[in-house]
Amino acid sequence: MKKLILTVLALLSMVAVALAENAPAAAAATTAASDYKTWIPLVAGFGLAISAGLGALSQAKGLSTALDGIARNPAASGKIVTPMIIGLAMIESLVIYSLVISLMLVLKLG
């Protein structure tokens, strides 16, 4: 159930970003062009908040699993720590990519 909720939230955030990008084309025909500009920072903020929250949860899960493995077999700690650090760095890079995309969307307004 938890995975389903996280998947739905991730999909909703992607749809919101896609709608914010495509809003100028649809909004030009129906409303003023400045109408979509109010939504882009909001959507970028929500996307960043969701990615940071899910990134923190996945880092916590990875760290917890690695520490459980080290606790069960302390001799394997050298083999566990390096992939754990690499995995944590990859998860954090996804959050940084989300920050870059959010900044690109927001700074595109100016």
C-alpha positions as CSV (number, residue, x, y, z in Angstrom):
1,M,0.0,0.0,0.0
2,K,2.9,2.3,0.9
3,K,4.5,1.8,-2.5
4,L,1.2,2.4,-4.3
5,I,0.8,5.8,-2.5
6,L,4.3,6.8,-3.3
7,T,3.9,5.8,-6.9
8,V,0.7,7.8,-7.2
9,L,2.3,10.9,-5.6
10,A,5.3,10.6,-8.0
11,L,3.0,10.3,-11.0
12,L,0.9,13.3,-9.9
13,S,4.0,15.4,-9.4
14,M,5.2,14.5,-12.9
15,V,1.8,15.3,-14.4
16,A,1.7,18.6,-12.6
17,V,5.1,19.6,-14.0
18,A,4.1,18.5,-17.5
19,L,0.9,20.5,-17.2
20,A,2.8,23.6,-16.0
21,E,5.1,23.3,-19.1
22,N,2.2,22.8,-21.5
23,A,0.0,25.4,-19.8
24,P,1.2,28.3,-22.0
25,A,-0.1,26.7,-25.2
26,A,-3.5,25.8,-23.7
27,A,-3.8,29.1,-21.7
28,A,-3.1,31.3,-24.7
29,A,-6.4,30.3,-26.3
30,T,-8.5,30.6,-23.2
31,T,-7.0,32.9,-20.6
32,A,-4.3,35.6,-20.2
33,A,-0.7,34.5,-20.7
34,S,0.3,35.6,-17.2
35,D,-2.2,33.1,-15.7
36,Y,0.2,30.1,-15.9
37,K,3.1,32.1,-14.5
38,T,1.5,32.0,-11.1
39,W,1.4,28.2,-11.1
40,I,5.0,27.4,-12.1
41,P,6.7,28.4,-8.8
42,L,4.0,26.5,-6.9
43,V,4.4,23.3,-9.0
44,A,8.2,23.6,-8.8
45,G,8.0,23.9,-5.1
46,F,5.7,20.9,-4.7
47,G,7.9,18.9,-7.0
48,L,11.0,19.7,-5.1
49,A,9.3,19.0,-1.8
50,I,8.1,15.6,-2.9
51,S,11.4,14.6,-4.4
52,A,13.3,15.7,-1.3
53,G,10.9,13.9,1.0
54,L,11.0,10.7,-1.0
55,G,14.8,11.0,-1.4
56,A,15.1,11.3,2.3
57,L,12.9,8.2,2.9
58,S,14.9,6.1,0.4
59,Q,18.2,7.2,1.9
60,A,16.9,6.3,5.3
61,K,15.8,2.9,4.1
62,G,19.1,2.2,2.3
63,L,21.1,3.3,5.3
64,S,19.0,1.2,7.7
65,T,19.4,-1.9,5.5
66,A,23.1,-1.4,5.2
67,L,23.5,-1.0,9.0
68,D,21.4,-4.1,9.5
69,G,23.7,-6.0,7.2
70,I,26.7,-4.7,9.1
71,A,25.2,-5.6,12.4
72,R,24.5,-9.2,11.3
73,N,28.0,-9.7,9.7
74,P,30.6,-7.1,11.0
75,A,33.3,-8.7,8.9
76,A,31.5,-7.6,5.7
77,S,31.3,-4.0,6.7
78,G,34.1,-3.0,4.2
79,K,32.1,-4.6,1.3
80,I,28.8,-2.9,2.4
81,V,30.0,0.6,3.1
82,T,31.3,1.5,-0.4
83,P,28.1,0.5,-2.3
84,M,26.0,2.2,0.4
85,I,27.9,5.5,0.0
86,I,27.6,5.2,-3.8
87,G,23.8,4.5,-3.5
88,L,23.2,7.4,-1.2
89,A,25.1,9.7,-3.6
90,M,23.0,8.5,-6.5
91,I,19.8,9.1,-4.6
92,E,20.9,12.6,-3.6
93,S,21.8,13.3,-7.2
94,L,18.2,12.7,-8.2
95,V,17.1,15.3,-5.6
96,I,19.7,17.8,-7.0
97,Y,18.4,17.2,-10.5
98,S,14.9,18.0,-9.2
99,L,16.3,21.2,-7.7
100,V,17.9,22.2,-11.0
101,I,14.8,21.5,-13.0
102,S,12.7,23.5,-10.5
103,L,15.1,26.4,-10.7
104,M,15.1,26.3,-14.5
105,L,11.3,26.5,-14.5
106,V,11.1,29.3,-12.0
107,L,14.0,31.4,-13.5
108,K,12.5,31.0,-17.0
109,L,9.8,33.4,-15.8
110,G,12.1,36.4,-15.5
